């Protein structure tokens, strides 16, 4: 982690935090911090700054915190992903979190295996852990929102039209005629299909909401590669 | 896998292959193929095409193979990576292989942990496995070459100047003044540092060989995210 994310509950006084658990272990074992050392910190959904180690032991760490700079800008992007294989999902959250994606929808699709919806990796706790790690990697504090939509039809019929209004809306589709655009201005809504892609009915539903099918070429990338690849091209 | 990679040793007659092991398991368990089914195949470093299942059992699979189309174009890129954490390395090989990277150098750097050079994941066998999976993902047949350079100085002094000649050479560096260019034409040599980045001495050595330090913004990405992110921007 390049920054330690702090939560309101960590504060034990004005400008003073006390950490234990995983963050303490990181500071002790990886940073090997001593009293007087400065660490990069950020407050969840708040500003970033530095913390000076005051007191550190095997049980707890106390630091004086000074927050003075805003987090980096968020990407103007809503990312809609057909629920990926659970093992991949963790890495997708990490990388999306680190790139500044703030709105993620995980949706069902014909080619999503039903068992994926039972995975513990889609619990709020697991998702939150990966997102925090992504924020700490990139030095950002704004927690993304992740929403699950286990039914495709109500999602595309009831929510998608409003979501796509006044945006550049696109669905990544290997068989699409047009290339993925570069360096887009304004807000983007991007949908990425499951392994094997969205089925024609699903592509039609997206198209009906104004989504343009776009391709990134003949190579079929795994979702964890496709997400940074497409985001980098768009922004 | 979206294509099964075949090797010369798989051929048991003209246009006839026999597979066992992992590829047989994939065809049986994931594809649930029956005699008469067609599968997408490619010959290592050769053409791609289709194979028709002739005979399939728990012990072996025989297919008639027809190869008729060339693999997709390779990226005109040499990728130089400070040896990443072994767990990440596997995913980097997979994604680099799937994106069409054909020349990879893993080099030492001050901030590379020495123990990484002892990892079994940098054996030819492990690297080869991930690269094959990447090719099968993207439908490509051309095996990338991976070369290890455990000593920084001889690499940058003896090999790098020649490698960078007549190319766009750049080193990804968070503190760089210039942004990573988009849509570059010609051959690129791209160096990506370790966690924490290259040290100033290393950046100077790269600069002396004509490498321009470039940045992808204030967010620090993990190497497995940075590789697809930067490649997508460049090509």
Interface residues (C-beta under 8 A of the other chain):
Chain A: X2 X72 X91 X94 X95 X98 X99 X100 X137 X138 X139 X140 X182 X183 X216 X217 X218 X219 X220 X221 X222 X224 X225 X226 X228 X229 X230 X231 X232 X233
Chain B: X2 X72 X91 X94 X95 X98 X99 X100 X137 X138 X139 X140 X182 X183 X216 X217 X218 X219 X220 X221 X222 X224 X225 X226 X228 X229 X230 X231 X232 X233
